[in-house]
Amino acid sequence: MANTRISLLFQLRNLSDTGSWEEFVAIYSPVISQIARRHGVREEDVDDIQQEVLLQMIHTLQRFTKDSRKGRFRSYISQITMNKIRDRWRKSSRHAGNIESPALIPDVLDSVDHWEEELNREIFQSVLQRVQQLSKEKTWMCFDQHVLQKRSAAFVAEELGLTENAVFVNCSRTMARIRKLSLQLKRNIYGVETVLS
């Protein structure tokens, strides 16, 4: 991912740039969905929330200008997500005949923490998938079995026909690749210190 997040946001102004939109959707859709689930949105409504947020982003990104005084992009998209969740809560309360209780509406400050947590989780999963694709099968199996599955290096080495040292070396190389790709992706995402004006 060579583009900085700011350049990606500028590229998204061009609605025909499907590659940029695919990248944007791949990063943010799972985070929007998890935040919606965490705040009690019914599973059948999660996709609607996601689509509403992304649709609003299509309209908003057409006016994108860099303005660091207005805050960070991830705070902005978090705010949009929470507004859509609140709207959904209000609509469901009215349909159910309930009087809306402010205590039931999710707190924005709490949502920013959840947003960061979900975004970091999504970054990690995305990087793991990418590293798996880039790795040789045995190299990935060493990492998966020893680090992710927490099996002993001796057991993994015997199972794969390698030495224990080879398992450690493969795990170390895989971890280095994960760190490098994570750093690149985080720079792309967290490099945005602006919202839309």
PECOR-V362984 format. One record per residue. N is the residue number from 1. RES is the residue in three letters. PSI is psi in degrees with one decimal (NA if undefined). Layout:
N&RES&PSI / N&RES&PSI
This chain:
1&MET&91.9 / 2&ALA&-25.5 / 3&ASN&142.2 / 4&THR&161.2 / 5&ARG&-37.8 / 6&ILE&-45.9 / 7&SER&-34.7 / 8&LEU&-43.5 / 9&LEU&-39.1 / 10&PHE&-38.3 / 11&GLN&-30.9 / 12&LEU&-14.6 / 13&ARG&-26.5 / 14&ASN&101.1 / 15&LEU&-18.5 / 16&SER&-3.8 / 17&ASP&80.0 / 18&THR&-32.2 / 19&GLY&-43.5 / 20&SER&-41.1 / 21&TRP&-39.7 / 22&GLU&-42.5 / 23&GLU&-45.8 / 24&PHE&-49.1 / 25&VAL&-40.4 / 26&ALA&-35.6 / 27&ILE&-47.3 / 28&TYR&-28.0 / 29&SER&-48.6 / 30&PRO&-31.9 / 31&VAL&-44.6 / 32&ILE&-44.6 / 33&SER&-44.3 / 34&GLN&-40.2 / 35&ILE&-42.7 / 36&ALA&-46.2 / 37&ARG&-43.5 / 38&ARG&-27.5 / 39&HIS&21.8 / 40&GLY&14.0 / 41&VAL&132.5 / 42&ARG&146.7 / 43&GLU&-37.8 / 44&GLU&-13.1 / 45&ASP&-9.0 / 46&VAL&-45.7 / 47&ASP&-35.3 / 48&ASP&-44.0 / 49&ILE&-48.2 / 50&GLN&-47.1 / 51&GLN&-38.7 / 52&GLU&-42.1 / 53&VAL&-47.5 / 54&LEU&-36.9 / 55&LEU&-42.5 / 56&GLN&-37.3 / 57&MET&-36.2 / 58&ILE&-45.9 / 59&HIS&-43.2 / 60&THR&-39.8 / 61&LEU&-17.1 / 62&GLN&-23.4 / 63&ARG&12.4 / 64&PHE&129.6 / 65&THR&146.3 / 66&LYS&124.0 / 67&ASP&94.2 / 68&SER&-16.2 / 69&ARG&-18.4 / 70&LYS&-0.1 / 71&GLY&-172.2 / 72&ARG&148.9 / 73&PHE&-43.3 / 74&ARG&-29.6 / 75&SER&-36.8 / 76&TYR&-48.0 / 77&ILE&-30.5 / 78&SER&-43.2 / 79&GLN&-43.7 / 80&ILE&-45.1 / 81&THR&-46.7 / 82&MET&-36.0 / 83&ASN&-39.8 / 84&LYS&-37.9 / 85&ILE&-44.3 / 86&ARG&-43.4 / 87&ASP&-42.1 / 88&ARG&-41.6 / 89&TRP&-44.5 / 90&ARG&-44.9 / 91&LYS&-44.5 / 92&SER&-33.1 / 93&SER&-42.0 / 94&ARG&-42.3 / 95&HIS&-31.7 / 96&ALA&-6.1 / 97&GLY&13.7 / 98&ASN&149.0 / 99&ILE&127.7 / 100&GLU&130.0 / 101&SER&123.8 / 102&PRO&-26.6 / 103&ALA&-23.8 / 104&LEU&-17.2 / 105&ILE&128.6 / 106&PRO&145.2 / 107&ASP&132.8 / 108&VAL&-42.7 / 109&LEU&-40.8 / 110&ASP&-36.8 / 111&SER&-32.0 / 112&VAL&-41.9 / 113&ASP&-44.6 / 114&HIS&-40.5 / 115&TRP&-48.8 / 116&GLU&-43.5 / 117&GLU&-47.2 / 118&GLU&-39.1 / 119&LEU&-43.2 / 120&ASN&-38.9 / 121&ARG&-41.8 / 122&GLU&-38.5 / 123&ILE&-46.9 / 124&PHE&-45.8 / 125&GLN&-40.4 / 126&SER&-42.9 / 127&VAL&-42.4 / 128&LEU&-44.7 / 129&GLN&-43.2 / 130&ARG&-44.9 / 131&VAL&-39.0 / 132&GLN&-42.3 / 133&GLN&-34.5 / 134&LEU&-14.5 / 135&SER&153.8 / 136&LYS&153.7 / 137&GLU&-48.5 / 138&LYS&-35.9 / 139&THR&-47.1 / 140&TRP&-40.6 / 141&MET&-38.0 / 142&CYS&-49.0 / 143&PHE&-48.1 / 144&ASP&-49.0 / 145&GLN&-44.0 / 146&HIS&-45.9 / 147&VAL&-52.1 / 148&LEU&-41.9 / 149&GLN&-7.6 / 150&LYS&40.2 / 151&ARG&152.3 / 152&SER&147.5 / 153&ALA&-36.1 / 154&ALA&-43.9 / 155&PHE&-45.3 / 156&VAL&-42.6 / 157&ALA&-45.2 / 158&GLU&-42.9 / 159&GLU&-35.9 / 160&LEU&-2.5 / 161&GLY&37.3 / 162&LEU&171.9 / 163&THR&161.1 / 164&GLU&-39.2 / 165&ASN&-40.5 / 166&ALA&-37.2 / 167&VAL&-47.2 / 168&PHE&-41.5 / 169&VAL&-45.3 / 170&ASN&-40.0 / 171&CYS&-41.7 / 172&SER&-44.7 / 173&ARG&-40.2 / 174&THR&-42.4 / 175&MET&-40.7 / 176&ALA&-41.1 / 177&ARG&-40.0 / 178&ILE&-45.8 / 179&ARG&-45.0 / 180&LYS&-49.1 / 181&LEU&-36.0 / 182&SER&-44.4 / 183&LEU&-43.1 / 184&GLN&-46.0 / 185&LEU&-41.3 / 186&LYS&-37.3 / 187&ARG&-41.1 / 188&ASN&-44.2 / 189&ILE&-53.4 / 190&TYR&-4.4 / 191&GLY&-14.7 / 192&VAL&115.2 / 193&GLU&41.3 / 194&THR&157.9 / 195&VAL&-174.3 / 196&LEU&141.6 / 197&SER&NA
